[in-house]
Amino acid sequence: MKRFAVVLGCASAALLFSAGTASAHVTAKVIGESATQGGYTKITFRVPNEDETAGTVKLELRLPQDTPITSLRTKPVPGWKAEVTKTKLAQPITVHGREITEAVSTVTWTAESGTRIGPGEFGEFEVSGGPMPETDQLVIPAIQTYDNEKVVAWDAPPTDGDEPERPAPVVKLAPKGEGDNHHAATPASSPTAPAAAESTEDTTARWLGGAGLAVGALGLGIGAGATLRARRMTRTEA
């Protein structure tokens, strides 16, 4: 039984460790807005540092050329230099009535001297642009380089089965008409507004109630004083 418990514990630890390692990969997220085919959007790439001794000093994204994106801009990241590279398309495409012959092929961030994503840390890199291609998902392989010259390619395409060991970042794209990322969504009514109104009404009611009690108490005091004076006068006359 003791041996069985030890083996079971080791197996559980190994399973947990492997699950944690598999989940810590470069991901792509669209935050706060929808990503729609034919629209423009912002994509955030989250880069965890998996090495216990080395730091990440470079990230390269490889944009698909069969579903091209013609324009991308990078958000400045302190200590990092960004470079967007375009490549001539095999077949020109038309965007908003214009013929486009080039599309973004790579986006690269390189750390400046003294900058890195250290052990136990993660970094975020953002791009904004479009139009997004007419496909249900955008697969963007990412190449992560460490300062000990180790290179990790997150480039495995998604599958219907288990997640691959080194999956590529994926952005889901909604069909045209299902999202409009050029306009902010109308904010829902604040759930705290009714509570605030009720609180104000309750405070007012309490104030009025307190004032009423004070006036009532003052009236009772005046009435009691008048009664005492009347009794004294009656006794004096008697």
Buried (B, 14 or more C-beta within 10 A) or exposed (E): EEEEEEEEEEEEEEEEEEEEEBEEBBBBBBEEBBBBBBBBBBBBBBBBBBBEEBBBBBBBBBBBBEBBBBBBEBEEBEEBBBEBEBEEBEEEBEBEEEEBEBBBBBBBBBBEEEBBBBEEEBBEBBBBBBBBBEEEBBBBBBBBBBBEEEEBBBBBEEEEEEEBEBBBBBBEBBEEEEBBBEEEEEEEEEEEEEEEEEEEEEEEEEEEEEEEEEEEEEEEEEEEEEEEEEEEEEEEEE
